Amino acid sequence: MKKLKDPKLFVQAAPFLQQGLTTPKAMRDVIYALIPITLASIWFFGLSVLLVLMASIAGAVITDWMFSKNGTESLLDGSAVLTGLLLGLTLPPNLPLWMAFIGSVVGIGLGKTVWGGLGNNLFNPALVGRAFLLANFPNAMTTWAPSGGGLFHIYPSNFAWPFMQTVDAVTTATPLGLMKFQQEETPLLDLMIGTTTGSFGETCGLLIILGGIYMILRRSIDWRIPVAILGTVIIFTGLLFIADSTYYPSPLFSVFSGGLLLGTFFMATDPVTSPMTPKGTWIFGIGIGIIVILIRVFGGFPEGMMYAILLMNATVPLIERYTQPRAFGHGGTAK
C-alpha cells in the first residue's frame, strides 16, 4: 500500500471493502445480549444456575480445545463459550452437573467438530447437545424445580454422581405442560418477567426480546428470521384460538411460553445453520413457526422449538439452492 500526502487517499490492492463485523464481534454481541437473561436466571433460581452454566461452558471449551487444529487460537472467537452458554440456558436448574458437561461435549463434538469446525456444521451445536440429553436422560431433563428458592439456593440433584441421579422432593409442571394436559393458562405477566417453571434461560420473555432487539440493532442476526417465526406463530395460534378459545392457548401465551423466544432470537438466527438468502430466511422462519405449533398442539410433547429448529437446519442447503438470486447477466432473456 502506497500512502499519499492526504492520509484519506491511498492506493491498495483488492479487496477494497472491509466488513466491520467479524466472527468474534458477532459472538461477543450474542454473549452480551445473554448476560441480563443469565443474571435474571440466577436471581430466580439461585446459584444452581451458575453451577450448571459453568459445567456446560467447561465441557464446550475443553472439547473445542482438544479437537481444534489451531489450539487456543480457536477459543478466541468465543463460539465454544457461546455454545456452552446457550446449552446451559436451555437446561433445568436442578440438572446434575455431569449431565450439563456431557451435553456440551456432545454438542461440540457431534454438532461442530465432526463437520469440520466452525462455519461447516449443519445443525446448531447447542441444540444437538440438548437433543442428546433429552434422548438419554429424559427424566432429568423433564424434572422441573420451582423458582423462588432464593439467590443462594442450590438444588441437591446438581451434585448427583454420574449415572446415579437424585430427584428433588418438590417439582412442578411448566406453563406449556399445564396448558397442554390441563388446559390451564399461566398469567402472561409471570411469563414476561420470569416467575415460572422451566429451563432457567427461557422464563423471562421481556429480557429475551430486549436481547434480540439489541442483536438486530447491532446487525449480528438477520431480523427476517425472528419476524417470520413470531409472525407465523401468532397467525397460526390466533386462528386456533378463534376456533376454540377454551382448548387452544392465546397467541401471546404461545409466544412467551417455553423456549420459543430463546430459540427464535438466539438459536434459529445462527448464521452458520440458517439460510443466507433473503427469500430463504423467510422460508426458514415460517417453517420453524409451523413445525413448533404442530408439535405443541397436535404432538405428544408440550414443547417443540428444539425439534423445529433442528429439522429446518437440515433443509438449509436445499433452501439456499432454490433461493439463490440470479447472477447479474445470466439467466435472463437477451434483448
C-alpha positions as CSV (number, residue, x, y, z in Angstrom):
1,M,0.0,0.0,0.0
2,K,1.4,3.4,-1.0
3,K,0.3,6.3,1.1
4,L,-0.2,9.7,-0.4
5,K,0.1,13.1,1.3
6,D,-3.6,13.1,2.2
7,P,-4.0,10.2,4.7
8,K,-7.5,9.7,3.5
9,L,-6.3,8.8,0.0
10,F,-4.2,5.7,-0.7
11,V,-3.7,3.1,-3.3
12,Q,-4.0,-0.6,-2.4
13,A,-4.9,-4.0,-4.0
14,A,-8.4,-5.5,-3.9
15,P,-10.5,-6.2,-1.9
16,F,-11.4,-2.6,-1.2
17,L,-14.5,-3.1,1.0
18,Q,-13.8,-4.3,4.6
19,Q,-16.6,-5.7,6.7
20,G,-16.7,-4.3,10.2
21,L,-18.5,-7.3,11.7
22,T,-16.2,-10.2,12.4
23,T,-16.9,-13.6,14.0
24,P,-15.5,-12.7,17.4
25,K,-17.5,-9.5,17.4
26,A,-20.7,-11.3,16.5
27,M,-20.1,-13.9,19.2
28,R,-19.5,-11.2,21.8
29,D,-22.7,-9.4,20.8
30,V,-24.7,-12.6,21.5
31,I,-23.0,-13.2,24.8
32,Y,-23.6,-9.6,25.8
33,A,-27.3,-10.0,24.9
34,L,-27.4,-13.1,27.1
35,I,-25.9,-11.5,30.2
36,P,-29.2,-9.9,31.5
37,I,-31.0,-13.2,30.9
38,T,-28.3,-15.1,32.8
39,L,-28.4,-12.7,35.8
40,A,-32.2,-12.9,35.9
41,S,-32.0,-16.7,35.9
42,I,-29.6,-16.6,38.9
43,W,-32.0,-14.3,40.7
44,F,-35.0,-16.5,40.2
45,F,-33.4,-20.0,40.6
46,G,-30.3,-19.4,42.7
47,L,-26.7,-20.3,42.4
48,S,-27.5,-23.7,40.8
49,V,-27.9,-21.7,37.6
50,L,-24.3,-20.6,37.8
51,L,-23.1,-24.1,38.6
52,V,-24.9,-25.6,35.6
53,L,-23.6,-22.9,33.3
54,M,-20.1,-23.3,34.4
55,A,-20.3,-27.1,33.8
56,S,-21.8,-26.6,30.4
57,I,-19.3,-23.9,29.3
58,A,-16.4,-26.0,30.6
59,G,-17.5,-29.0,28.6
60,A,-17.7,-26.9,25.4
61,V,-14.4,-25.1,25.9
62,I,-12.4,-28.2,26.8
63,T,-13.8,-30.3,23.9
64,D,-13.3,-27.4,21.4
65,W,-9.7,-27.1,22.6
66,M,-9.0,-30.8,22.4
67,F,-10.1,-31.3,18.9
68,S,-9.0,-27.9,17.5
69,K,-6.3,-27.7,14.9
70,N,-5.2,-24.3,16.0
71,G,-5.0,-24.9,19.7
72,T,-6.0,-22.0,21.9
73,E,-6.5,-19.7,18.8
74,S,-9.8,-21.4,18.1
75,L,-11.1,-20.4,21.5
76,L,-10.6,-16.7,20.8
77,D,-13.7,-16.4,18.6
78,G,-16.0,-17.2,21.5
79,S,-18.0,-19.8,19.7
80,A,-17.3,-22.5,22.3
81,V,-18.2,-20.3,25.2
82,L,-21.4,-19.2,23.4
83,T,-22.4,-22.9,22.7
84,G,-21.9,-23.8,26.3
85,L,-23.8,-20.8,27.5
86,L,-26.8,-21.4,25.1
87,L,-27.0,-25.1,26.0
88,G,-26.9,-24.3,29.7
89,L,-29.7,-21.8,29.4
90,T,-31.9,-24.5,27.9
91,L,-31.4,-26.9,30.9
92,P,-33.4,-27.3,34.1
93,P,-31.7,-25.6,37.1
94,N,-31.7,-28.8,39.1
95,L,-29.9,-30.9,36.4
96,P,-26.8,-32.8,37.6
97,L,-23.6,-31.0,36.6
98,W,-22.1,-34.0,34.9
99,M,-25.0,-34.1,32.5
100,A,-24.5,-30.5,31.6
101,F,-20.8,-31.2,31.0
102,I,-21.5,-34.2,28.8
103,G,-24.2,-32.3,26.8
104,S,-21.7,-29.7,25.8
105,V,-19.1,-32.3,24.9
106,V,-21.6,-34.0,22.6
107,G,-22.8,-30.6,21.2
108,I,-19.2,-29.5,20.3
109,G,-18.1,-33.0,19.2
110,L,-21.1,-34.1,17.1
111,G,-22.6,-30.7,16.3
112,K,-19.4,-28.9,15.3
113,T,-16.1,-30.8,15.2
114,V,-17.2,-33.8,13.0
115,W,-18.5,-31.3,10.4
116,G,-15.1,-29.7,10.1
117,G,-15.2,-27.0,12.7
118,L,-16.7,-23.5,12.9
119,G,-18.7,-22.5,9.8
120,N,-19.2,-26.0,8.5
121,N,-21.8,-27.5,10.8
122,L,-25.3,-28.2,9.6
123,F,-27.0,-28.3,12.9
124,N,-27.0,-25.9,15.9
125,P,-24.4,-27.4,18.3
126,A,-26.2,-26.3,21.5
127,L,-29.4,-28.0,20.3
128,V,-27.5,-31.1,19.3
129,G,-26.3,-31.3,22.9
130,R,-29.7,-30.7,24.3
131,A,-31.3,-33.3,22.0
132,F,-28.7,-35.8,23.2
133,L,-29.5,-35.1,26.8
134,L,-33.3,-35.3,26.3
135,A,-33.0,-38.6,24.5
136,N,-30.7,-40.3,27.0
137,F,-31.8,-38.7,30.3
138,P,-35.5,-37.8,29.8
139,N,-36.4,-37.9,33.5
140,A,-33.7,-35.5,34.5
141,M,-34.4,-33.2,31.5
142,T,-38.2,-33.0,32.3
143,T,-38.0,-32.7,36.1
144,W,-38.7,-29.1,36.7
145,A,-37.9,-27.4,40.0
146,P,-39.9,-24.3,41.0
147,S,-38.3,-20.9,41.2
148,G,-38.2,-18.6,44.2
149,G,-35.8,-20.6,46.4
150,G,-33.6,-17.6,47.0
151,L,-30.4,-16.2,45.4
152,F,-28.1,-18.6,47.3
153,H,-30.3,-21.7,46.8
154,I,-28.6,-24.8,45.4
155,Y,-30.5,-28.0,44.3
156,P,-29.1,-31.2,45.8
157,S,-29.5,-33.0,42.5
158,N,-26.8,-30.8,41.0
159,F,-24.2,-32.9,42.8
160,A,-25.6,-36.3,41.9
161,W,-22.9,-38.8,41.0
162,P,-22.7,-39.9,37.3
163,F,-25.5,-42.3,36.3
164,M,-26.9,-42.1,39.9
165,Q,-29.5,-39.4,39.6
166,T,-31.2,-37.9,42.7
167,V,-34.5,-36.1,42.3
168,D,-35.5,-33.0,44.3
169,A,-38.5,-33.5,46.5
170,V,-40.6,-30.6,45.1
171,T,-41.2,-30.5,41.4
172,T,-43.9,-28.8,39.3
173,A,-45.1,-28.5,35.7
174,T,-44.1,-26.0,33.1
175,P,-46.6,-23.5,31.7
176,L,-46.7,-25.5,28.4
177,G,-47.3,-28.7,30.3
178,L,-50.2,-27.2,32.3
179,M,-51.7,-25.8,29.1
180,K,-51.4,-29.0,27.1
181,F,-52.5,-31.5,29.7
182,Q,-54.8,-29.5,32.0
183,Q,-55.9,-26.5,29.8
184,E,-54.6,-24.2,32.5
185,E,-53.1,-21.0,31.1
186,T,-50.3,-19.3,33.1
187,P,-50.8,-15.5,33.6
188,L,-49.0,-13.5,30.9
189,L,-47.2,-11.3,33.4
190,D,-45.5,-14.3,35.0
191,L,-44.2,-15.4,31.6
192,M,-42.9,-12.0,30.8
193,I,-40.9,-11.4,34.0
194,G,-39.7,-15.0,34.6
195,T,-41.6,-16.2,37.7
196,T,-42.4,-19.6,36.1
197,T,-41.0,-23.1,35.9
198,G,-38.9,-24.3,33.1
199,S,-35.5,-24.1,31.6
200,F,-34.0,-21.2,33.5
201,G,-32.9,-19.2,30.5
202,E,-36.3,-19.2,28.8
203,T,-38.6,-18.0,31.5
204,C,-38.0,-14.2,31.3
205,G,-39.6,-13.2,28.0
206,L,-39.0,-9.4,28.2
207,L,-35.3,-9.7,28.6
208,I,-35.1,-12.2,25.8
209,I,-36.9,-9.8,23.5
210,L,-34.6,-6.9,24.6
211,G,-31.6,-9.1,23.9
212,G,-32.9,-9.9,20.4
213,I,-33.6,-6.2,19.6
214,Y,-30.0,-5.4,20.7
215,M,-28.6,-8.0,18.3
216,I,-30.8,-6.8,15.5
217,L,-29.6,-3.2,16.0
218,R,-26.0,-4.5,16.1
219,R,-26.8,-6.4,12.9
220,S,-25.5,-9.6,14.5
221,I,-28.6,-11.5,13.4
222,D,-31.0,-11.3,10.4
223,W,-34.2,-9.7,11.5
224,R,-36.3,-11.6,8.9
225,I,-35.9,-14.9,10.8
226,P,-37.4,-13.8,14.2
227,V,-40.1,-11.8,12.4
228,A,-41.1,-14.9,10.2
229,I,-41.1,-17.2,13.2
230,L,-43.1,-14.9,15.5
231,G,-45.5,-13.8,12.8
232,T,-46.2,-17.5,11.8
233,V,-46.8,-18.5,15.4
234,I,-49.1,-15.5,16.1
235,I,-51.2,-16.1,13.0
236,F,-51.4,-19.9,13.4
237,T,-52.3,-19.8,17.1
238,G,-54.6,-16.9,16.6
239,L,-56.7,-19.0,14.1
240,L,-56.8,-21.9,16.6
241,F,-57.7,-19.6,19.5
242,I,-60.6,-18.1,17.5
243,A,-61.8,-21.6,16.6
244,D,-61.8,-22.8,20.3
245,S,-60.5,-20.5,23.0
246,T,-61.2,-23.0,25.7
247,Y,-58.8,-25.6,24.4
248,Y,-56.1,-23.7,22.4
249,P,-53.8,-21.1,24.0
250,S,-53.8,-17.5,23.1
251,P,-51.1,-16.1,20.7
252,L,-49.3,-14.2,23.4
253,F,-49.2,-17.2,25.6
254,S,-47.7,-19.2,22.8
255,V,-45.1,-16.6,22.1
256,F,-43.9,-16.1,25.7
257,S,-44.1,-19.7,26.9
258,G,-41.5,-22.4,26.6
259,G,-38.3,-21.9,24.6
260,L,-39.9,-20.1,21.6
261,L,-38.3,-16.7,22.3
262,L,-34.9,-18.0,23.3
263,G,-34.8,-20.3,20.2
264,T,-36.2,-17.6,17.9
265,F,-33.6,-14.9,18.7
266,F,-30.5,-16.9,19.8
267,M,-30.6,-20.2,18.0
268,A,-32.6,-20.0,14.8
269,T,-30.6,-17.0,13.8
270,D,-27.3,-18.7,13.9
271,P,-25.7,-17.6,10.7
272,V,-23.9,-20.9,10.1
273,T,-27.1,-23.1,10.3
274,S,-29.6,-20.7,8.8
275,P,-30.0,-19.5,5.2
276,M,-28.2,-16.5,3.9
277,T,-30.5,-15.6,1.1
278,P,-33.4,-13.1,1.9
279,K,-36.1,-15.5,0.5
280,G,-34.5,-18.4,2.3
281,T,-34.7,-16.7,5.7
282,W,-38.4,-16.2,5.3
283,I,-39.0,-19.9,4.3
284,F,-36.8,-21.0,7.1
285,G,-38.6,-18.9,9.8
286,I,-42.0,-19.8,8.6
287,G,-41.1,-23.5,8.6
288,I,-39.9,-23.3,12.2
289,G,-43.1,-21.5,13.3
290,I,-45.4,-24.1,11.6
291,I,-43.5,-27.1,13.0
292,V,-43.3,-25.8,16.6
293,I,-47.0,-25.2,16.7
294,L,-47.8,-28.5,15.1
295,I,-45.7,-30.3,17.8
296,R,-47.1,-28.2,20.6
297,V,-50.8,-28.5,19.7
298,F,-51.0,-31.9,17.9
299,G,-47.9,-33.8,19.1
300,G,-47.1,-35.7,22.2
301,F,-44.7,-33.1,23.6
302,P,-45.7,-29.8,25.1
303,E,-42.6,-28.1,23.6
304,G,-41.3,-28.4,20.0
305,M,-38.9,-25.5,19.4
306,M,-35.7,-27.6,19.6
307,Y,-37.0,-30.1,17.0
308,A,-38.4,-27.4,14.8
309,I,-35.0,-25.7,14.5
310,L,-33.1,-28.9,14.0
311,L,-35.5,-30.1,11.3
312,M,-35.3,-26.8,9.5
313,N,-31.4,-26.8,9.9
314,A,-31.5,-29.9,7.8
315,T,-33.3,-28.1,5.0
316,V,-31.0,-25.1,4.7
317,P,-28.8,-26.5,1.8
318,L,-32.0,-27.2,-0.2
319,I,-33.5,-23.8,0.7
320,E,-30.4,-22.0,-0.4
321,R,-30.1,-24.0,-3.6
322,Y,-33.6,-22.8,-4.8
323,T,-33.5,-19.3,-3.4
324,Q,-30.1,-18.1,-4.7
325,P,-30.6,-14.8,-6.6
326,R,-29.9,-14.9,-10.3
327,A,-26.3,-13.8,-11.1
328,F,-26.1,-10.5,-12.9
329,G,-26.1,-11.0,-16.6
330,H,-27.1,-14.7,-16.5
331,G,-30.5,-16.4,-16.9
332,G,-32.4,-13.5,-18.3
333,T,-33.8,-13.1,-21.8
334,A,-31.4,-11.4,-24.2
335,K,-32.6,-8.1,-25.7
